[in-house]
């Protein structure tokens, strides 16, 4: 192999720029190489450039495939439809490198299509655009179920231009637009777009990539049909049982599989229990994985060969949930294949059941708390039975907490209705999870969420409020403000107190928001005298104890006169000289007493907020103490 050919290999190995491939030819020409040698070098250069282009294309396809798998993984963790569609549009915009991406859905009732999600859009007119069927590029895609692309929309006569559409597109500044259909079967339900504010040509690979994202969007929308398809899966499972029973030669093994899987379902087994049971029956090793080879997902529920392994996709309602992989049995008869496929069906049912059980538990916890707040006169025995089924510690002291996401809309005012509704759902989901882990209750209420949580050892209401605000805020990555009530002992025995505690928690929450303490958690006791005003119980003694209790206790133990000294000090306008005249003591005595007060109450006791609290506590202490001659 010549030195120049080795140079081209080195250029390929290090991924050099296209311009670098001219250098060997130029060097050979400069050194006086003959025409035959130069022709050979030119041929080698062209071959190297073709190899380079092929490698670049493969790298790009690998990146796109990885992004599609990452998108599928992201979508598997999302439950809210708006969040799913938003994620798809964001990733489509990033991968195609366009300035704007958006998604529209058909409205069969109105006979048109409307904008559902936009990313990168700056025009309100464009974001609210509705297109008639057949109008504009999007309307034509929705009508024909075919992708359309234009590098200059306004000069493209293939589309039916209308003033409304053109005004909105011009307002957004779009020039090049690509639209692909969202289809469910043969039905078009919407269009996914990528667009730039400059002329550009979309390649075939980019059209195909956007089509893949459109398929993900259609699957997300199709989850509404999940229940019907689950029933179909159950019917298929029963038909599989009938087929197995017809084969007398394998009826014993089929019966064993049926019994083992049924037992797992009845006792609440998990997917790994199913894998272990099938491993034992088939004599190989079965593992559950959340990813699977592409052919298994396209096989319509049948197991497929993958080298020496067999892979059966686990899916329901068009949603990919994972796969069962059988290793160590390269040769399987039809009955064994059916056993693996049945196990995949059972696995999908178990996963769906686990998801449904979680959602049902959230609903039941919310209903019990709603009954405590709305119908406190219900039969308490029945309330306790319902709480026992939820494994709540109903005898422990509980705290009622009111929580809300505190985030203003883009104009500084309230959130848009759609965003506010999504926020409430996210907050309710996070609160329900927290309540389940702490053996409490949670429900959506009054535009936010209410929780009833037991106090742990050494916890108080204020600390629990701060923990709850931090945990909910961390889960949502949004500031969540939490107001807490005073503890309620045995709330199921005193549901009327739960109602009052919720009102107290709401007032505390409102106070925090008025004080611009968004994202914090607090109880009435954290708010000083304001907390005393908010609380129904008007715990005057508790307020006095928290504020000057240490000073009162010191006087009681030592026989000192610190409380009267404080009273005189504030009455004299915080003047030590006038204080000593009022008390008829030396000014040094006043200074020593005030120094002792500072050690008991903290160095900031004379700051305006603390001084106000202390004066109020002194006045309440004097009013509540037995009268005696001074």
N, C-alpha and C positions, 0 to 999 in steps of 0.2 A: 504494500500500500504506500503511495507516494506521500511525501511530507505535506503537500497541499491538501490531500484528502484527509489526513489526520487533523489538519487545521480546521476543516469543516466539522469534523466530529467534536473537536474541542468547543467550537462555537455552539453546537447543539447542546453539548453537555452543560455549559454554563448559562444557556438561555440568552445568548447575545441578541442585540437589536438587529433588525433587518439590514441596516447600513453596514454592519461589520462583515457581512458575507461578500462584499465587493473587494475587501482588502487583499485576499490571496490572489485574485485575478490581477489587481493593480500591481502588486509586488512582482508577479511573474512577468507582466508586460514590461515593467521597469527594468527587470534583470535580463531582458532580451529573449524571452521564451519564444519558441516557434509557434506557428499558427495552429499546429495539431495539438500542442500542449495547452495552448490557450483555449481551444475549443473543448478539450477534455475538462479543463478547469471550469469553464462556463457551464458545461453539462452537470458537473458535480455540484456547482453552486445552485443551479435550479433544483436539482434533486434534494439538496440540503434544505432549501427554502420550502419545498413541498413537505418535507418531513417536519420542519419547524411549524408550518401552518397546521399540519395534522395534530402535532403535539399540543399546540395552543387550543385547537378545537376540542381536543379531549379534556384538557384541563378545564376549559370553560364548561363543558358538559358535566364533568365531575362536580364542579362547584355548584352548578344548578341543581344536580341530583341531590347533593348534600343539603342544599337549601330546602328542597322539597321535602326531604325526610325530616329536616329540622322543623319545617312548618307543620307537618303532620304531628310531630311530637308536641309542638306548642298547642295545637288545636285540641289534642287529647286532654290537656289540662284545663281547658276553658269550658265554662258551662253557659255563660251568658251569650246569647246569639249576637248582640251588638259587639261584644268584645271579640268574638270569633271573626266576624266580618271585618272589624277594624284591623285585626292582626294580619289578615290575608291582604288587605289593601296596602298596609304599610310595607309588608315584605315584598309585594309585587313591585311597588314603587322603587324600593331599594335595589332589587335584583336587575330590573330593566334600566335603572339609572335615569328614570324620567323625573320631571319636576312635579308632576301631578299624577295621582291615581285615584280612581273613584269607582263606585259600584252602584248600579241602579237595579231596582226590582220592578217587575210588572205588577200592575194593579188591575186584576180582571174586572172588578166592579166598575172602575172608572174607564177601563179600556185604554189605559196609557201606561207609561213607565215613569218612575220617579227616582230621584237621587236618594240613596240610603246612607252611604258612607263616602266621605271624601278625605283625601290626605294630600296636603300641599296646596289646597285651594285657598284663595284669599278673597273671593267674591261671594257675598251673601246671595246675590241674584243667581249665580251659578249653582250654589249649594241647594237652592230651593227649586231648581228647574224640574219641570215635568215635560215629557215628550210624548206626543201621540204616536201610536203604532205606525211605523213606516217613516216617521219624520226624523231628519238628521241622521248621522251615522249610527247612533245608538238605537234609534227607532227602527232602522233598517236591519241591524243585527238581531234585535228582538223579534222582528217579523219573519226573517228568513232563517234564523238559527245558524247563520254562517258568520265567521269573523270578517271584519272589514278594517282596512287600514288606509290612511291618507297621509301624505307628507305635507299637504297644504289644504286644510279643510275648506277655506273660503273660496278657493279656486277649483274645487272638485265638484263637478256637475252631476256626479252619480247620486248625490244625496238630496233629499227634499229640504231645501233651506226655508226656514220660517223666521220672521222677525224676532220672535221670542227666543228661539234657540240661538240664532246668530248673535243677538245682543248679549246673551249670557256668555257664550263662548268668547266673544270679543272682550267682554268685561273681564273674563279670566285671563285673556291673552293667549289662548291656546292656538297652536298652528298644526302640529302633527298629532294625530290621534289614532290609537289602535283599540278596537273593541272586540271582545270575544263573548260568546253566549254562555250563560249559566243554564244548564239543562238538567232536568230530572226525567230520565227516560227520553221520550220524544218531545217533551214539553219544555219550552224556554221559560224560565222564571225570572230572568234578569240578564244584565250585561256587566262585565268587568272591563274597565278601561285603563289604559296608560297613555299619558299625553305629555307633550313638551310645548314650551312657548317659543320654539324655533323649529324650522324645517328639519326633518330627519327621516331616515329610511329605517323602518323596523324589519329586521331579518326574519326568515322563516323560523329559526330557532327561538327567537323572542316571542313570536306569535304562539308557538307550541308551549313555551314556558308559561305565558299568561293563561293559556287554555288549561294548563295543569292547576294553576291557582283557582281558576273558575270552577274546576271540578271539586276542589276542596271546599269552596264556598257553597256549592250546591249540596255537598254532603252535610255541611253544618246546618243548612236550612232544612234538610231532609230528616233531622232528628225528631221532628214532630210525628213522623210515622214509625217511631221506634216500637211503640207498644204493639201495633199490628204486626210488625215483622217479628217481634218476639213470640207472639202467638203462632206465627207460621213456623218458627224454629221449633216450638214445642210440638206442633203437629208432625213436623219432619222427624223429630225424635221418636214419636210414637210409631210412625211408619217404619223407621229403622228397626225398632223392637220387633214389629211384625215380621219383617224380612228375616231377622236373625232367628226367630222362633221356627220359621219354616225350614231351616237347615238343621235337621236332626243331628247331624254329625258333630255340630259345634254348639248344640243347645246348652250344654252344661257350662261351657266357658262363657257364652253370651249371658247366661243367667247370673254367673258370678260377677261379670262386669256390671250388669244392671243392678244387682244387689249392692255391690260396693259403692257405685256412684250414687245410688238412691240414699244409702246410709249417710254418705258424705253430705248430700244436700240437706237431709233431715236434721242432722246434728250440727249443721252450720259450718261444715268444713270449708277450707280455702282451696284456691287453685293449685297450690303445691301438694295438698292432700290428694287431689285428683291425679296429678302427675305421678305421685308415688304409687297409687293404686294401679294405674294403667301400666306403669313400669313392671310391676310384679306380674300382672296378667299376661303381658305381651313378651316378657322375658328380655326386655331391653332397658334402656334408660330414657325416660321421658322427662323433659324439662319445659317449664313455661317461660317464655321470653316476651317482653313487650314489643319486640320488633320481629319481623319475619321477611323472608325472601319475597320479592315481587310476584313470582309465579303463584305462590300459595294464596296470595290475596286476590288473585284474578281467577282462581280455580273454582269459584262458586261453591265453597264449602267442602270441596274434596281435598284429600291429602295428596301432596305431590312429592316426587322424588327430588332430593337435593344432594347429589353425590351418593354417598352411602347412607344418608339420613332421609327421614320422611318428615315433612312439615305440613301441619294442618292449621290454617288460619283461624283465629278466634275473633269473631266479629258479630255485630248485631246492628241492624238498622243502618247499614252502610258505614258504620263507625268501626275502625280497626282497633281492636283491644289488645292484640298480641298474637302468640302462636304457641302450639305444642310441637316440640321437636323430639322425634324418636331416633335414638342412636343405638347402634349395635344390632340392628335387624334389617340388613339391606334387602332381604327378600321377605315380602309380606303377601299373604293370600288375601283375597277380597274381604273375608270376614275380619281379619286383623286390621285392614285399612278402615273398615266401617267402624270398628271399635275405637280407633284413634280419632276418627271424625266425630263419633258420638261424644267422646271425651272433650273434644273442642267445643261442641255445642253446650255440654254441661258446664264447661268452664265459662263460656260467655254468659250463661244464665246465672251462675254464681256471682260473676262480676256485676251483672246488672242488678241482682238481688242485693248485693252489698251496697251499691249506689242508692237503690230505692229505699233500703232500710235506713240509710243515713238521712235521706230526705224526709222519710216518714217520722223518724225520731225528732228531727228539728220541728216538724209540724206539730207533733204531740206535745213537745215541751212548750211550744208557743201557745197551744190551746189551753194547757193547764194554767199558765201564767195569765192568759186572757181571762179565764174564769175567775181567778183570784181577784183580778182588778175590776171586772165588770159585774160579777155576781158573787159578792162575798158571803151571801147567805146560803150558798150551796151546802149540801150535806158534807160535813167535814170528814166523815169516815170514808166517803167515796173519794174525796180529794186526797186523803192519805193513801188509799189503795192505788190511785193513779200515780202518785209520786213514788210509791214503792216500786212500781213496775219500771220507772225511769231511774231507779237506784239513786234517788236524791236523799240527802241527809236532812229530813224535814224537822228534826228536833234541835238542830244546831241554830245558833243565832245567824240570821241572814241580813244582808244589806240590799236595798233596792237601788239600782243604778240606772240613770237616764243618760243615754249616749247619742251624740249626733256628729256627723262629719261637718267640720267647720271650714268650708272653702267657698269663697265668693266666686261668682261667675266672672267671665272675661271683662265685663263692663263694671266690675266692682259691686254688682248687686247680687240678686238671687240667682241660683243655678237655673239653666233651662229645664223645663219639665222632664224631658227625656233623660238628661244627665242626672237630675235629682232622683228620678225613679231608679236608675241604675245604681246610684250611690246607696240608696236605701236597701236595695237587694244585696249589694256587696257587704254593707254593714250588718245586715241581718244574718247573712251566712257566716261572717266572722264571729259575730256575737253568739250564734248558736253553737259553733264549734267550741268556743271558749266555755260556754255554759255546760256543754257535755263533758269536757275535760275536768271541770270543777264541780260536777254533780249539782248543777244549778239549773235555772230555767232562763229562757230568753224569748222575746217576741218583738215584732215590729209594732211601733205605736207612736202616734202624734208626730209623724215625720221623722222619727228616729228609731231607736231601739231601747227597750227596757230589759234589764237583767235582774234576776233574783239569785244572788250568790251567797253561799255559806262563808262565814268568817273562819279562816284557818287559825291555828295556834299562834298567839301573839299578834295577830292582825287586828287593825281597827278599820273603821269605815273609810277614813281618809287615805290610809295606805292602800286599801283595796281599790279605791277610786283611781289613785295614781297608777297602780299596776294595770288596771283595766284600760285606762287611756293609752298607756304605753303599748300594751299587747295588741289592742285593736288598731292603733295607729301604725304599729309595725307591720301588722298583717296586711293592711290596706295601703300602706305607704301614703297615708293622708292624715292630716291633723284631726283627731277624734277627741272631743270634749266630753267629760263624764262628770255628772253630779251625783252624789251619793246621799242616801238618807242615814239617819241614826239606825243602829242595829234593831232588828225586830226578832224577838225570841219566839221560836216555834211558829213560823208564819202560817202554817196550815191550820193551826189552832186559833189564830187571830187574823183571819183574812181582812177584816176591817182595818187593822193596823197596816197591812200591806198597801191598801188603797191610800191611806194618809202618808205612808212612807214614799210612795211614788210621787205624790204631789210635792213632798218636801224635796225629793231628788230633782224634780223638774224645776222647782224654784232655784235650787242650787246651780243647776245647769244654766238657767237663764242669767243668774248673777255672774257666773264665770264668763259668759259671752258678753254681757254688758261691761264687764271689767277688762275686756279684750285679752282674756286668758285662754284663747283658742288652743286646743291640743293638750290641755291640762286636765287633771282629775282632782276633785276636792270634795270634802264633805262640809256640812254646815259648820263644824267645829274649826275648820281651816279658815273660815271667813270672819272669825272674831265676832264682834257685836252684830255685824251684818248677818252672820250665820244664825245668831240667836233670833233675829227678826224673821228669818226665813223658816225656822223650825216651828212645827206645830206644838211641840212639847214645851217651848219656852224654858229651856233648862237653865234658869238663872244661876243656880248653884254650880252647875258644871262650868258655866262661863266664868264665874268668879274664881273657881278653883283653878281653871287653866290659866287665868290671867295673873292673879296675885296670890294663889294658894300657897306658894312657898313662903311668902312674906308672912301671911297669917299664921302658918304653921310654926314659923320661927319665933314669932311673938308668943305663941302658945307654949313652946318648949322652953324658951329662955326668959319669959316674962319681960321682954323688951317692948318698945313702943314704936316699932317701925311703921305700922299701918297709920297711926296718928301723925307721925312725922311726914309720911307721904301725903296725907290729906292736907296738912298745913303747908307743905312745900308747893303743891299745885295751887292751893288757895291764895298763896302769896305771889303768884305769877312766876313760880320757879326761882324765887330769890332766897338764897340761904340766909341773908341778913334779916329779912323780914320774917323768915320762918323761925329763927332763934328767938325773935321778940315775941312771936305768938306762943311759942312753947316755953318761953322763959328758961332757955338753956344757952350754953355757950355755943358760938358759931362752929367751933371745932367739933362739938358733939353732933351738930347737924351734919357736918361733913362726914364724920365717921359713920353715922347712920345711913346716909345716902350711899356711901361706899359699900356698906353691907348690902343695901338694896340692889346695887348694881351687880354684886356677886351672885345674888339670888335670882335676879330676873334677866341678867345678861347685859352686855355693854350697850345695847341699843335701846334700853328702856326709856330714854328721854327723847328718842326720835318722835316726830309728830304723830305718826300712826300708832306707835306703841303707847305714847303718852295719853292719847285719846282713849285707847282701850283700857288703860290702867285707871284713868279717872272715872270712866263708866263703871268699872268693876268696883272701885272704892265706894261710889255712890250706891250701887246695888248692895254691896256688903253692909253698908251702914243702914240701909233701909230694911234689910232682911234680918239684922241682928237684934236681939232683945234690947229694949230701951233701958238705959241705966244712967245714973248721974255721972257726969264727967268730973 
